[in-house]
Amino acid sequence: MADHIPAPARDYLAGLEPLWRSVRKLEGNGLLSTGAVVADLDYQAAEDLSRLLGRTVPQGRSRIRLTELDAVLRASAIGHGLVTVVAELTGSPLGDRKRRAGRVR
């Protein structure tokens, strides 16, 4: 898998692992960055995500809008969208389960 994310950004984003696991739900919706996910964030992950999004994200169960997260990642030094970032940080590409099941043409 190609490394699209610069090393310092990768290290920073790695601390948001519970969020990236939750975001893999994109595999079930045609890889569209729509809707939201709920992630259980510890104090440090909530702080890191707050800095990334530019708004306060509470510790514990937090609801994150995928359109917001995708836009912030693209506009940041990371420069890539949610699908690419999640694939790199979780170690495997995201698959479009909806398309594989034949529900999307």
N, CA, C and O atoms as CSV, one atom per row, in Angstrom:
chain,resi,resn,atom,element,x,y,z
A,1,MET,N,N,0.844,-1.173,0.000
A,1,MET,CA,C,0.000,0.000,0.000
A,1,MET,C,C,0.890,1.236,0.000
A,1,MET,O,O,1.827,1.344,0.790
A,2,ALA,N,N,0.585,2.158,-0.889
A,2,ALA,CA,C,1.376,3.387,-1.001
A,2,ALA,C,C,1.215,4.240,0.246
A,2,ALA,O,O,0.159,4.253,0.880
A,3,ASP,N,N,2.282,4.951,0.585
A,3,ASP,CA,C,2.230,5.869,1.717
A,3,ASP,C,C,1.894,7.259,1.191
A,3,ASP,O,O,2.754,7.951,0.645
A,4,HIS,N,N,0.643,7.660,1.361
A,4,HIS,CA,C,0.202,8.976,0.921
A,4,HIS,C,C,0.295,10.002,2.041
A,4,HIS,O,O,0.363,11.202,1.776
A,5,ILE,N,N,0.301,9.551,3.270
A,5,ILE,CA,C,0.252,10.449,4.422
A,5,ILE,C,C,1.675,10.691,4.926
A,5,ILE,O,O,2.401,9.736,5.200
A,6,PRO,N,N,2.082,11.963,5.052
A,6,PRO,CA,C,3.424,12.255,5.588
A,6,PRO,C,C,3.592,11.653,6.989
A,6,PRO,O,O,2.639,11.584,7.765
A,7,ALA,N,N,4.806,11.224,7.295
A,7,ALA,CA,C,5.092,10.541,8.561
A,7,ALA,C,C,4.609,11.299,9.800
A,7,ALA,O,O,3.988,10.677,10.662
A,8,PRO,N,N,4.858,12.606,9.941
A,8,PRO,CA,C,4.386,13.292,11.149
A,8,PRO,C,C,2.857,13.263,11.271
A,8,PRO,O,O,2.318,13.097,12.365
A,9,ALA,N,N,2.173,13.424,10.145
A,9,ALA,CA,C,0.706,13.377,10.164
A,9,ALA,C,C,0.225,11.965,10.489
A,9,ALA,O,O,-0.745,11.790,11.226
A,10,ARG,N,N,0.899,10.970,9.942
A,10,ARG,CA,C,0.533,9.571,10.218
A,10,ARG,C,C,0.654,9.286,11.718
A,10,ARG,O,O,-0.220,8.641,12.298
A,11,ASP,N,N,1.723,9.759,12.342
A,11,ASP,CA,C,1.915,9.547,13.778
A,11,ASP,C,C,0.799,10.217,14.576
A,11,ASP,O,O,0.274,9.640,15.528
A,12,TYR,N,N,0.448,11.422,14.185
A,12,TYR,CA,C,-0.622,12.170,14.868
A,12,TYR,C,C,-1.966,11.454,14.711
A,12,TYR,O,O,-2.701,11.283,15.684
A,13,LEU,N,N,-2.278,11.041,13.494
A,13,LEU,CA,C,-3.566,10.398,13.220
A,13,LEU,C,C,-3.664,9.003,13.824
A,13,LEU,O,O,-4.765,8.527,14.102
A,14,ALA,N,N,-2.534,8.348,14.030
A,14,ALA,CA,C,-2.547,6.988,14.587
A,14,ALA,C,C,-3.196,6.951,15.967
A,14,ALA,O,O,-3.749,5.923,16.359
A,15,GLY,N,N,-3.139,8.048,16.703
A,15,GLY,CA,C,-3.749,8.116,18.021
A,15,GLY,C,C,-5.271,8.124,17.986
A,15,GLY,O,O,-5.917,8.023,19.029
A,16,LEU,N,N,-5.846,8.242,16.799
A,16,LEU,CA,C,-7.304,8.253,16.646
A,16,LEU,C,C,-7.821,6.895,16.180
A,16,LEU,O,O,-8.854,6.818,15.515
A,17,GLU,N,N,-7.122,5.848,16.519
A,17,GLU,CA,C,-7.437,4.497,16.061
A,17,GLU,C,C,-8.894,4.087,16.293
A,17,GLU,O,O,-9.475,3.461,15.406
A,18,PRO,N,N,-9.519,4.404,17.436
A,18,PRO,CA,C,-10.930,4.024,17.598
A,18,PRO,C,C,-11.829,4.679,16.540
A,18,PRO,O,O,-12.815,4.084,16.104
A,19,LEU,N,N,-11.490,5.879,16.141
A,19,LEU,CA,C,-12.262,6.564,15.098
A,19,LEU,C,C,-12.085,5.858,13.762
A,19,LEU,O,O,-13.067,5.630,13.056
A,20,TRP,N,N,-10.865,5.510,13.403
A,20,TRP,CA,C,-10.626,4.873,12.101
A,20,TRP,C,C,-11.323,3.523,12.021
A,20,TRP,O,O,-11.834,3.153,10.964
A,21,ARG,N,N,-11.351,2.783,13.124
A,21,ARG,CA,C,-12.093,1.507,13.133
A,21,ARG,C,C,-13.570,1.752,12.852
A,21,ARG,O,O,-14.186,1.025,12.073
A,22,SER,N,N,-14.135,2.772,13.483
A,22,SER,CA,C,-15.549,3.092,13.279
A,22,SER,C,C,-15.829,3.527,11.849
A,22,SER,O,O,-16.874,3.201,11.286
A,23,VAL,N,N,-14.900,4.257,11.272
A,23,VAL,CA,C,-15.108,4.796,9.931
A,23,VAL,C,C,-15.082,3.709,8.863
A,23,VAL,O,O,-15.552,3.936,7.748
A,24,ARG,N,N,-14.550,2.549,9.178
A,24,ARG,CA,C,-14.553,1.462,8.191
A,24,ARG,C,C,-15.977,1.088,7.791
A,24,ARG,O,O,-16.164,0.288,6.875
A,25,LYS,N,N,-16.986,1.651,8.460
A,25,LYS,CA,C,-18.377,1.428,8.067
A,25,LYS,C,C,-18.638,1.915,6.646
A,25,LYS,O,O,-19.632,1.531,6.029
A,26,LEU,N,N,-17.752,2.756,6.127
A,26,LEU,CA,C,-17.886,3.217,4.748
A,26,LEU,C,C,-17.952,2.041,3.772
A,26,LEU,O,O,-18.504,2.168,2.678
A,27,GLU,N,N,-17.397,0.916,4.162
A,27,GLU,CA,C,-17.412,-0.254,3.286
A,27,GLU,C,C,-18.830,-0.712,2.998
A,27,GLU,O,O,-19.078,-1.350,1.974
A,28,GLY,N,N,-19.756,-0.400,3.877
A,28,GLY,CA,C,-21.137,-0.840,3.701
A,28,GLY,C,C,-22.037,0.172,3.025
A,28,GLY,O,O,-23.194,-0.136,2.740
A,29,ASN,N,N,-21.536,1.381,2.757
A,29,ASN,CA,C,-22.401,2.380,2.134
A,29,ASN,C,C,-21.865,2.886,0.798
A,29,ASN,O,O,-22.139,4.021,0.407
A,30,GLY,N,N,-21.117,2.062,0.110
A,30,GLY,CA,C,-20.608,2.461,-1.196
A,30,GLY,C,C,-19.413,3.388,-1.135
A,30,GLY,O,O,-19.119,4.084,-2.107
A,31,LEU,N,N,-18.720,3.407,-0.012
A,31,LEU,CA,C,-17.531,4.236,0.208
A,31,LEU,C,C,-17.849,5.728,0.131
A,31,LEU,O,O,-16.991,6.528,-0.243
A,32,LEU,N,N,-19.067,6.101,0.479
A,32,LEU,CA,C,-19.467,7.499,0.492
A,32,LEU,C,C,-19.212,8.092,1.870
A,32,LEU,O,O,-19.584,7.503,2.886
A,33,SER,N,N,-18.582,9.248,1.900
A,33,SER,CA,C,-18.281,9.918,3.174
A,33,SER,C,C,-19.498,10.725,3.626
A,33,SER,O,O,-19.455,11.952,3.701
A,34,THR,N,N,-20.569,10.016,3.919
A,34,THR,CA,C,-21.803,10.653,4.373
A,34,THR,C,C,-22.230,10.028,5.693
A,34,THR,O,O,-21.758,8.956,6.071
A,35,GLY,N,N,-23.115,10.702,6.377
A,35,GLY,CA,C,-23.589,10.190,7.655
A,35,GLY,C,C,-22.602,10.498,8.764
A,35,GLY,O,O,-21.823,11.448,8.685
A,36,ALA,N,N,-22.653,9.689,9.779
A,36,ALA,CA,C,-21.801,9.903,10.949
A,36,ALA,C,C,-21.442,8.559,11.564
A,36,ALA,O,O,-22.084,7.539,11.309
A,37,VAL,N,N,-20.404,8.591,12.376
A,37,VAL,CA,C,-20.016,7.418,13.156
A,37,VAL,C,C,-19.932,7.837,14.617
A,37,VAL,O,O,-19.768,9.014,14.940
A,38,VAL,N,N,-20.046,6.859,15.477
A,38,VAL,CA,C,-19.848,7.089,16.900
A,38,VAL,C,C,-18.589,6.336,17.290
A,38,VAL,O,O,-18.452,5.144,17.017
A,39,ALA,N,N,-17.672,7.049,17.933
A,39,ALA,CA,C,-16.417,6.442,18.376
A,39,ALA,C,C,-16.227,6.725,19.856
A,39,ALA,O,O,-16.578,7.800,20.342
A,40,ASP,N,N,-15.676,5.766,20.561
A,40,ASP,CA,C,-15.374,5.917,21.984
A,40,ASP,C,C,-13.941,6.431,22.094
A,40,ASP,O,O,-12.985,5.682,21.894
A,41,LEU,N,N,-13.804,7.725,22.416
A,41,LEU,CA,C,-12.500,8.377,22.419
A,41,LEU,C,C,-11.998,8.607,23.833
A,41,LEU,O,O,-12.732,9.097,24.691
A,42,ASP,N,N,-10.738,8.250,24.072
A,42,ASP,CA,C,-10.139,8.587,25.355
A,42,ASP,C,C,-9.765,10.070,25.343
A,42,ASP,O,O,-9.964,10.756,24.340
A,43,TYR,N,N,-9.231,10.556,26.445
A,43,TYR,CA,C,-8.926,11.979,26.567
A,43,TYR,C,C,-8.012,12.461,25.447
A,43,TYR,O,O,-8.293,13.473,24.805
A,44,GLN,N,N,-6.918,11.739,25.211
A,44,GLN,CA,C,-5.948,12.189,24.207
A,44,GLN,C,C,-6.547,12.162,22.807
A,44,GLN,O,O,-6.330,13.094,22.034
A,45,ALA,N,N,-7.292,11.122,22.464
A,45,ALA,CA,C,-7.909,11.050,21.138
A,45,ALA,C,C,-8.908,12.187,20.942
A,45,ALA,O,O,-8.982,12.769,19.860
A,46,ALA,N,N,-9.678,12.504,21.983
A,46,ALA,CA,C,-10.631,13.618,21.897
A,46,ALA,C,C,-9.908,14.942,21.690
A,46,ALA,O,O,-10.355,15.781,20.907
A,47,GLU,N,N,-8.796,15.133,22.385
A,47,GLU,CA,C,-7.992,16.350,22.217
A,47,GLU,C,C,-7.413,16.427,20.800
A,47,GLU,O,O,-7.466,17.479,20.163
A,48,ASP,N,N,-6.868,15.328,20.315
A,48,ASP,CA,C,-6.277,15.307,18.974
A,48,ASP,C,C,-7.333,15.581,17.907
A,48,ASP,O,O,-7.094,16.347,16.973
A,49,LEU,N,N,-8.492,14.959,18.046
A,49,LEU,CA,C,-9.556,15.174,17.075
A,49,LEU,C,C,-10.092,16.599,17.152
A,49,LEU,O,O,-10.447,17.187,16.130
A,50,SER,N,N,-10.152,17.147,18.344
A,50,SER,CA,C,-10.574,18.541,18.506
A,50,SER,C,C,-9.643,19.483,17.741
A,50,SER,O,O,-10.100,20.406,17.067
A,51,ARG,N,N,-8.339,19.244,17.850
A,51,ARG,CA,C,-7.376,20.071,17.124
A,51,ARG,C,C,-7.534,19.905,15.611
A,51,ARG,O,O,-7.466,20.879,14.861
A,52,LEU,N,N,-7.740,18.686,15.183
A,52,LEU,CA,C,-7.897,18.422,13.755
A,52,LEU,C,C,-9.147,19.112,13.200
A,52,LEU,O,O,-9.095,19.746,12.146
A,53,LEU,N,N,-10.267,18.986,13.915
A,53,LEU,CA,C,-11.533,19.531,13.423
A,53,LEU,C,C,-11.709,21.020,13.719
A,53,LEU,O,O,-12.547,21.683,13.107
A,54,GLY,N,N,-10.928,21.539,14.648
A,54,GLY,CA,C,-11.059,22.941,15.007
A,54,GLY,C,C,-12.286,23.238,15.853
A,54,GLY,O,O,-12.804,24.354,15.851
A,55,ARG,N,N,-12.739,22.231,16.570
A,55,ARG,CA,C,-13.872,22.388,17.485
A,55,ARG,C,C,-13.724,21.365,18.605
A,55,ARG,O,O,-12.980,20.394,18.470
A,56,THR,N,N,-14.420,21.580,19.692
A,56,THR,CA,C,-14.317,20.675,20.831
A,56,THR,C,C,-15.046,19.365,20.550
A,56,THR,O,O,-16.210,19.352,20.150
A,57,VAL,N,N,-14.341,18.282,20.768
A,57,VAL,CA,C,-14.915,16.936,20.677
A,57,VAL,C,C,-14.792,16.333,22.069
A,57,VAL,O,O,-13.684,16.232,22.596
A,58,PRO,N,N,-15.912,15.929,22.680
A,58,PRO,CA,C,-15.838,15.415,24.044
A,58,PRO,C,C,-15.220,14.020,24.132
A,58,PRO,O,O,-15.288,13.224,23.196
A,59,GLN,N,N,-14.629,13.761,25.264
A,59,GLN,CA,C,-14.114,12.426,25.581
A,59,GLN,C,C,-15.306,11.489,25.729
A,59,GLN,O,O,-16.403,11.931,26.071
A,60,GLY,N,N,-15.101,10.214,25.479
A,60,GLY,CA,C,-16.180,9.229,25.582
A,60,GLY,C,C,-16.796,9.001,24.218
A,60,GLY,O,O,-16.135,9.156,23.191
A,61,ARG,N,N,-18.060,8.633,24.214
A,61,ARG,CA,C,-18.755,8.359,22.950
A,61,ARG,C,C,-19.056,9.678,22.245
A,61,ARG,O,O,-19.803,10.515,22.750
A,62,SER,N,N,-18.460,9.842,21.073
A,62,SER,CA,C,-18.618,11.070,20.302
A,62,SER,C,C,-19.116,10.745,18.907
A,62,SER,O,O,-18.678,9.779,18.281
A,63,ARG,N,N,-20.033,11.564,18.433
A,63,ARG,CA,C,-20.583,11.418,17.084
A,63,ARG,C,C,-19.805,12.345,16.159
A,63,ARG,O,O,-19.708,13.546,16.408
A,64,ILE,N,N,-19.250,11.775,15.086
A,64,ILE,CA,C,-18.420,12.523,14.149
A,64,ILE,C,C,-19.059,12.458,12.766
A,64,ILE,O,O,-19.316,11.372,12.247
A,65,ARG,N,N,-19.311,13.611,12.176
A,65,ARG,CA,C,-19.872,13.672,10.818
A,65,ARG,C,C,-18.768,13.359,9.813
A,65,ARG,O,O,-17.701,13.971,9.835
A,66,LEU,N,N,-19.039,12.408,8.944
A,66,LEU,CA,C,-18.027,11.975,7.985
A,66,LEU,C,C,-17.741,13.036,6.925
A,66,LEU,O,O,-16.603,13.142,6.466
A,67,THR,N,N,-18.733,13.820,6.525
A,67,THR,CA,C,-18.475,14.876,5.543
A,67,THR,C,C,-17.515,15.910,6.114
A,67,THR,O,O,-16.633,16.401,5.410
A,68,GLU,N,N,-17.688,16.242,7.391
A,68,GLU,CA,C,-16.796,17.201,8.042
A,68,GLU,C,C,-15.374,16.649,8.118
A,68,GLU,O,O,-14.413,17.340,7.780
A,69,LEU,N,N,-15.252,15.416,8.559
A,69,LEU,CA,C,-13.936,14.797,8.704
A,69,LEU,C,C,-13.230,14.689,7.352
A,69,LEU,O,O,-12.039,14.984,7.249
A,70,ASP,N,N,-13.955,14.270,6.325
A,70,ASP,CA,C,-13.386,14.151,4.985
A,70,ASP,C,C,-12.888,15.509,4.491
A,70,ASP,O,O,-11.778,15.607,3.967
A,71,ALA,N,N,-13.695,16.553,4.653
A,71,ALA,CA,C,-13.314,17.893,4.192
A,71,ALA,C,C,-12.085,18.418,4.932
A,71,ALA,O,O,-11.199,19.017,4.322
A,72,VAL,N,N,-12.033,18.195,6.244
A,72,VAL,CA,C,-10.891,18.663,7.037
A,72,VAL,C,C,-9.609,17.940,6.616
A,72,VAL,O,O,-8.560,18.571,6.484
A,73,LEU,N,N,-9.685,16.645,6.408
A,73,LEU,CA,C,-8.505,15.885,5.990
A,73,LEU,C,C,-7.997,16.371,4.631
A,73,LEU,O,O,-6.792,16.539,4.442
A,74,ARG,N,N,-8.906,16.595,3.695
A,74,ARG,CA,C,-8.518,17.047,2.357
A,74,ARG,C,C,-7.877,18.439,2.393
A,74,ARG,O,O,-6.924,18.712,1.663
A,75,ALA,N,N,-8.412,19.317,3.254
A,75,ALA,CA,C,-7.921,20.698,3.328
A,75,ALA,C,C,-6.648,20.839,4.164
A,75,ALA,O,O,-5.987,21.876,4.118
A,76,SER,N,N,-6.305,19.807,4.922
A,76,SER,CA,C,-5.143,19.862,5.810
A,76,SER,C,C,-3.865,19.480,5.059
A,76,SER,O,O,-3.887,19.223,3.856
A,77,ALA,N,N,-2.769,19.451,5.787
A,77,ALA,CA,C,-1.488,19.019,5.215
A,77,ALA,C,C,-1.547,17.563,4.755
A,77,ALA,O,O,-0.710,17.135,3.959
A,78,ILE,N,N,-2.514,16.805,5.238
A,78,ILE,CA,C,-2.669,15.404,4.841
A,78,ILE,C,C,-3.049,15.343,3.368
A,78,ILE,O,O,-2.496,14.542,2.614
A,79,GLY,N,N,-3.993,16.187,2.954
A,79,GLY,CA,C,-4.325,16.328,1.550
A,79,GLY,C,C,-5.018,15.153,0.899
A,79,GLY,O,O,-5.055,15.070,-0.329
A,80,HIS,N,N,-5.563,14.250,1.676
A,80,HIS,CA,C,-6.265,13.078,1.141
A,80,HIS,C,C,-7.570,12.911,1.884
A,80,HIS,O,O,-7.719,13.349,3.024
A,81,GLY,N,N,-8.519,12.264,1.214
A,81,GLY,CA,C,-9.826,12.058,1.801
A,81,GLY,C,C,-9.880,10.887,2.766
A,81,GLY,O,O,-8.897,10.182,2.992
A,82,LEU,N,N,-11.038,10.715,3.309
A,82,LEU,CA,C,-11.280,9.733,4.355
A,82,LEU,C,C,-10.977,8.304,3.925
A,82,LEU,O,O,-10.388,7.545,4.694
A,83,VAL,N,N,-11.363,7.926,2.724
A,83,VAL,CA,C,-11.147,6.547,2.268
A,83,VAL,C,C,-9.661,6.220,2.235
A,83,VAL,O,O,-9.248,5.164,2.715
A,84,THR,N,N,-8.856,7.113,1.677
A,84,THR,CA,C,-7.406,6.892,1.599
A,84,THR,C,C,-6.782,6.861,2.991
A,84,THR,O,O,-5.967,5.990,3.295
A,85,VAL,N,N,-7.169,7.817,3.831
A,85,VAL,CA,C,-6.600,7.905,5.179
A,85,VAL,C,C,-6.932,6.662,5.989
A,85,VAL,O,O,-6.049,6.089,6.627
A,86,VAL,N,N,-8.188,6.236,5.974
A,86,VAL,CA,C,-8.585,5.058,6.758
A,86,VAL,C,C,-7.872,3.814,6.251
A,86,VAL,O,O,-7.411,2.994,7.045
A,87,ALA,N,N,-7.779,3.669,4.946
A,87,ALA,CA,C,-7.088,2.501,4.388
A,87,ALA,C,C,-5.633,2.457,4.845
A,87,ALA,O,O,-5.141,1.402,5.246
A,88,GLU,N,N,-4.950,3.583,4.790
A,88,GLU,CA,C,-3.543,3.601,5.205
A,88,GLU,C,C,-3.376,3.365,6.695
A,88,GLU,O,O,-2.477,2.636,7.113
A,89,LEU,N,N,-4.226,3.968,7.489
A,89,LEU,CA,C,-4.059,3.861,8.939
A,89,LEU,C,C,-4.517,2.527,9.506
A,89,LEU,O,O,-4.056,2.118,10.572
A,90,THR,N,N,-5.421,1.839,8.806
A,90,THR,CA,C,-5.874,0.531,9.301
A,90,THR,C,C,-5.142,-0.622,8.619
A,90,THR,O,O,-5.291,-1.779,9.011
A,91,GLY,N,N,-4.347,-0.296,7.592
A,91,GLY,CA,C,-3.494,-1.314,6.977
A,91,GLY,C,C,-4.123,-2.107,5.853
A,91,GLY,O,O,-3.486,-3.019,5.327
A,92,SER,N,N,-5.350,-1.795,5.462
A,92,SER,CA,C,-5.951,-2.508,4.339
A,92,SER,C,C,-6.944,-1.597,3.628
A,92,SER,O,O,-7.606,-0.769,4.254
A,93,PRO,N,N,-7.038,-1.763,2.308
A,93,PRO,CA,C,-7.957,-0.922,1.547
A,93,PRO,C,C,-9.407,-1.196,1.942
A,93,PRO,O,O,-9.757,-2.296,2.368
A,94,LEU,N,N,-10.225,-0.181,1.793
A,94,LEU,CA,C,-11.639,-0.346,2.058
A,94,LEU,C,C,-12.293,-0.960,0.828
A,94,LEU,O,O,-12.004,-0.562,-0.301
A,95,GLY,N,N,-13.164,-1.919,1.047
A,95,GLY,CA,C,-13.884,-2.552,-0.054
A,95,GLY,C,C,-15.315,-2.049,-0.090
A,95,GLY,O,O,-15.898,-1.735,0.949
A,96,ASP,N,N,-15.873,-1.974,-1.271
A,96,ASP,CA,C,-17.255,-1.526,-1.446
A,96,ASP,C,C,-18.162,-2.758,-1.371
A,96,ASP,O,O,-18.472,-3.371,-2.393
A,97,ARG,N,N,-18.580,-3.113,-0.160
A,97,ARG,CA,C,-19.418,-4.306,0.025
A,97,ARG,C,C,-20.754,-4.172,-0.681
A,97,ARG,O,O,-21.300,-5.162,-1.167
A,98,LYS,N,N,-21.279,-2.972,-0.742
A,98,LYS,CA,C,-22.561,-2.745,-1.402
A,98,LYS,C,C,-22.458,-3.087,-2.887
A,98,LYS,O,O,-23.336,-3.746,-3.444
A,99,ARG,N,N,-21.393,-2.639,-3.511
A,99,ARG,CA,C,-21.199,-2.930,-4.936
A,99,ARG,C,C,-20.952,-4.428,-5.153
A,99,ARG,O,O,-21.495,-5.028,-6.081
A,100,ARG,N,N,-20.131,-5.016,-4.291
A,100,ARG,CA,C,-19.845,-6.453,-4.424
A,100,ARG,C,C,-21.106,-7.282,-4.283
A,100,ARG,O,O,-21.231,-8.332,-4.914
A,101,ALA,N,N,-22.041,-6.824,-3.463
A,101,ALA,CA,C,-23.285,-7.562,-3.276
A,101,ALA,C,C,-24.247,-7.364,-4.443
A,101,ALA,O,O,-25.300,-7.999,-4.498
A,102,GLY,N,N,-23.883,-6.477,-5.382
A,102,GLY,CA,C,-24.697,-6.284,-6.560
A,102,GLY,C,C,-25.838,-5.309,-6.380
A,102,GLY,O,O,-26.730,-5.229,-7.224
A,103,ARG,N,N,-25.817,-4.573,-5.297
A,103,ARG,CA,C,-26.901,-3.622,-5.055
A,103,ARG,C,C,-26.674,-2.296,-5.748
A,103,ARG,O,O,-27.604,-1.497,-5.863
A,104,VAL,N,N,-25.443,-2.038,-6.222
A,104,VAL,CA,C,-25.124,-0.800,-6.920
A,104,VAL,C,C,-24.518,-1.194,-8.259
A,104,VAL,O,O,-23.697,-2.109,-8.337
A,105,ARG,N,N,-24.924,-0.506,-9.295
A,105,ARG,CA,C,-24.370,-0.825,-10.619
A,105,ARG,C,C,-23.444,0.245,-11.095
A,105,ARG,O,O,-22.890,0.140,-12.189
